[in-house]
Amino acid sequence: MTLKTGSNMKSMEQELLCPVCKDIVKQPIVLPCLHSVCLMCASEVLVQSGYPQPELPPEPNSPASTPNTRSPRQMRRPMPKSDRVDRLLRSGSGTYPGRRRKEGPPPLMLFPCAPCGRDVELGERGLAECMRNLTLERIVERYRHTVSLGSVAVMCQFCKPPQALEATKGCADCRASFCNECFKLYHPWGTPRAQHEHVQPTLNFRPKVLTCPEHDQERLQFYCKSCQMLLCSLCKLRRIHAGHKIAPVTQAYQTLKDKITKELNYILSNQDMVLTQITQLENRQTMLAQALESSRQRRAEALTNQVAEKRSLLEHAGLMAFTQELLKENDPSSFVHAARITHNRLAQSIESMQRFSLSADPSFRHFQLDVSRELKLLTDLNFIQAPLAPVIDTQRTLAYDQLFLCWRSPQDSTPAWHYSVEFRRWGWQRLEEVTGTCAVIDRLEMDSVYVLRVRGCNKAGFGEYSEEVYLHTPPAPVLNFYLDSRWGLHADRLVVSKEQRCARSVPGLSLLQAADRALTSCHLTADLLVGDVAITQGRHYWACSVEPGSYLVKVGVGLESKLQEWFHLPQDMASPRYDPDSGHDSGAEDSSDSPPPFSFLTMGMGKIFLPSSANSHHTNANYRESGFTNGNGPSSPTGVTYPLPPRLGVCLDFEKGRVTFYDAHSLRPLWEGPVDCSAPVCPAFCFIGGGALQLQELVANRNANQTPVRRVTIQSRVTKLN
């Protein structure tokens, strides 16, 4: 079943309007939220929002500008090259040109998207992050040609006036329109020009295919399913896409095109059902007119709105016509770039059709009928039931570099074919047809609270939602690093896992040899582990877990040079039972004016010690609110102890010279203090006696089909070890 082209092409105009100027889009670009907007409109909106005026090319002549308004000299002038738009986007339109290399990065640009009702983050490069919607441009051109907007003829650009003829062909390689004679003259048979691509005559030529906005002339040949973005061969090699599911763009093109075709056919094949539903609604509306006047208005209004919603599937079939035009696109990258939002809208229309129910029903409360016996009989019937509300596993669910959501179905629940995962920071977003009982959500905003819920679906339809859970994303980008045991003086006592993310300290013979001093004092040597990265700028966050049975483990950061100096000397560290300042090693005793060279928190025997000092900020109140005290937190002049949290988070602000420790499970701050950041700083871990710790694994690496590539996030350490 197909739609009539004439009437529906006119109704498709609603799909071609720019949300800013409310006119048919010109030179559309795709925002990160998948909505398309005119390039000129986007520039004007950014200027109105206080951003600098970007340098834009002159707007190409459109069919709306008639030849009568232009002189013959202007008609013979070559048309503006549309590749200037691509060069403009690649050069960073909307950014801050001329920025010195030593200056900090420009602020992120926010674009107020009208259809979304919220600000969309464009990134540091502004409009350079947004690619042109070539598919939409082709649809607009076919639409203009079909409905003859303005009835403006495209004139040959090579005929000499006043005998200029109407153009009959366009050349995508020459980017010009020709009449028949001029086309033969400039494309002689047997020459390379004869192989040029012929198109309809137009005044606005565009590139044949999409190219990467960051790597000039690189075609977008891949599609990252995790990031939902097109990639070129160079972008694919970036570490940000390590472990992601990347497929050729031709495969993504065929998959998305098949889904949209199936959805379109389903809607078109169910037009009779929609008509039947409309008839039922209209009949019920007539019945309501016979009920009480006070309730008739309220219920009739509800049914009228629903009739309008259902009738839109027939009378306002612009989306259907737009989809049919979309399926004519043969360029894979352009199709995938433009078709995702259409796929979402078609899926919503199908769900609305499948979940049809009447909005109102006439009732007479003064008539009561005892149907308890019938209800019992109906209740005893075994029908297929929708799945019960899933139960979210809060122990495995976490927010780190990505959101990892895990759930299970109740024991008495019917099986679910798939699940729908919904999450929001402002408006609800959805992951459809999730198989299994876990899902990963990426591209999140830092230091934000997300609400998540999930529901199952089977033949009976969707079940109830699970209880909503709230997850707080880390306050800074997650730093991925590995343990480097080359600094340890007692490497024979340190065992580092093969993946270099877990370490265990086992007291050996040296501890037994010191037993003769056990009655007076106990001297143990600290074993040091550091991360294989050196931080020189920015804010970074990482998390780890300490085994509750550990004797003493210190977690923190320190200057790379000072850590070598302090921990490579053959000196003993007195037992913390006799050291009054064993809770927090900051080096503050050396100098009260300068920040300490390193900062640690001490954990051991199921406890964590939170010190109090003039240069630190101790969030005791926040920690009590988390429920860890239980009245067992003894206080002292130097600090307090609390039960050890399951995971400890560390956030380093290099520019401010501050380090903050968090309960990584709830993202509540535990302790904050200064640290010297005048030189490279690295994560550090210190063992005193037996103990074990494990670095938090990246969520992105959990679903990776291959072993994650060993990489250094900030800066490689090149240190000559003695």
Salt bridges, closest charged atoms under 4 A:
GLU15 OE1 - ARG345 NH1 2.59
GLU59 OE2 - LYS26 NZ 3.54
ASP83 OD2 - ARG87 NH1 3.38
ASP86 OD2 - ARG132 NH1 3.29
GLU129 OE2 - ARG125 NH1 3.61
GLU137 OE2 - ARG132 NH2 2.86
GLU137 OE1 - ARG206 NE 2.69
GLU141 OE1 - ARG206 NH2 2.96
ASP173 OD1 - LYS208 NZ 2.79
GLU197 OE1 - LYS208 NZ 3.79
GLU214 OE2 - ARG125 NH1 3.96
GLU214 OE1 - ARG238 NH2 2.48
ASP216 OD1 - ARG90 NE 2.92
GLU263 OE2 - HIS343 ND1 2.96
GLU282 OE2 - ARG311 NH2 2.69
GLU293 OE2 - ARG296 NH2 2.80
GLU315 OE2 - ARG311 NH1 3.15
GLU325 OE1 - ARG142 NE 2.76
GLU325 OE2 - LYS328 NZ 3.06
GLU329 OE1 - ARG138 NH1 3.08
GLU351 OE1 - ARG430 NH1 3.40
GLU351 OE2 - ARG455 NH2 3.61
ASP361 OD1 - ARG284 NH1 2.59
ASP380 OD2 - LYS376 NZ 3.39
GLU422 OE2 - ARG430 NE 3.47
GLU422 OE1 - ARG453 NH2 2.78
GLU432 OE2 - ARG430 NH1 3.04
GLU445 OE1 - ARG425 NH1 2.82
ASP447 OD1 - HIS472 NE2 2.83
GLU468 OE2 - ARG453 NH1 3.78
ASP484 OD2 - ARG486 NH2 2.60
ASP527 OD2 - ARG493 NH2 2.97
ASP532 OD2 - ARG710 NH2 2.76
GLU547 OE1 - ARG504 NH2 2.89
GLU560 OE2 - ARG717 NE 2.39
GLU565 OE1 - LYS562 NZ 3.71
ASP585 OD2 - LYS554 NZ 2.95
GLU625 OE1 - ARG668 NH1 3.30
ASP653 OD2 - ARG539 NE 3.40
GLU672 OE2 - ARG658 NE 3.34
GLU697 OE1 - ARG501 NE 3.04
